[in-house]
Amino acid sequence: MIERLKAGAKKLKEQISVIYYAYKNPETGVFPRILIWITLAYALSPVDLIPDFIPVIGYLDDLIILPALIILTIRLIPDAVMQDARRKAADKPVELNKNPFFAVIFVILWVAALAAVVKAVTGYFRT
């Protein structure tokens, strides 16, 4: 099972390079570009949606959310763009490192989401 997980992680890393190259392609539409940006930001962010220190569910985001984002992103990218991106990724894989910029973006998004939930809940109970 460990070997399957390692193989899956390697394939996932390869797909991140592929969608990076798809993002660079001018034929990629606006919505796929936005989703690629979100996917890359999530993949490169040192901050996880669910912190890894939480037993079991801490790793679910890495096993479910990121692969789901990648699959959805790939489905929205035109086939010709994906073929070109796969070829480029095979020739020259991109070295993408965790970036603190993405951590700041995700913290801001989480604070905004939390504020929206608190506002909605307090508004619900006031009425």
N, C-alpha and C positions, 0 to 999 in steps of 0.2 A: 504494500500500500504506500509506503514511503517513496518508493521508486516512481509510482504513478503520480504522486503529488509533485515530485521533483520534475518529472517530464511535463506535467501540466503547467508548472511555474515557468519552465523554460519556453514552452510554446506561448504562454501568455506574454512573456517578455518580448518574444519575436513579434507578436501581434501589435504590441505598443509601438515598435519601430515601424511597422507597416502603416498604422494609422497616422503616425507622425508624417511619413512621406505622403500619405493621402491628403493630409492637411495642407501640405506645401503645394499640391497640384491645383492649378487655377480652375480646373474643371469640377472641383468639389463644390457642391452647393453651400448656401449659407447655413441652413439647419444642420447638415452633417458637420460643418466646420465648428459650429457652436458645441455640438455633442462631442466632437473630437477634443476640443479645448477642455470641456468638463471632464472627460475621461482621462486625458493626460494630466490635468490638474489633480484629479483624485489619485491617480497612480503615482504621481511624483510628490504628493504632499506627505510630509512626515507625520501629519495628524490624520488619524483614522476616524471614520464615522463612528465606529464603536471601538473604544480603546482595547488593545490586545491583552491588557492585564485582566480583563473580565473573563473568567473561565468560560470556555467553549464558545459563547457567542461573540467573544472578542475577535475571533478569527473568521467568523461568518461573513463579515464585510469583504475580507480578502478572497474568500472562497465563492461568494455569491454576487455581491454588488459589483466589484470590478469586472469579473467575467461577463456579467449581464450588460454592463455599460459597453464593453468591447464588442460583444455580439451585436447589440443594437446599433452601435456606430458602424460596424462593418456592413450591416444590412442596408444602411442608408447611403453608403458610398457606391457610386456607379461601378459596374464590373470592370470597365476599361481602366478606371483610376486605380482600383484595387490590384489589378494585374500589374500595372506599372509600379505601384507602391511595393508589392511583394517582391518584384524583381530588384528594385533599389535596396530594399531591406536585406535581401539575400546577398547582394553584392557588397553593401556597406551598412552593417547594422549600426544603429544610432546608440550612443552611450548616453542614456538619460539618467541623471542623478536626482536624488531627492532635493527639493529646492525650498528654502525657508519662505520664499515669496508665496508659494502655494499654501503653506501653512497659515500665513497671515490671512490670505483670502478665505480659507476654510473657517478660520476662527471668526472672522467677520460675518460670514454666511450663517454660521451656527448661532452666533449672538442674535442676529436679525431674526432667524427662525424661532429661537427661543422667545424673543420679545413678542413676536407675532402670536405664538401659542399662548403666552401669558396674557396678552391683551384679549385674545379670543375667549379664553377661559374666564377671565375676570368679567368680561362683558356678558358672557352667558349667565353667570351667577348673579349678576346685578339685576337682570330682568326677570 
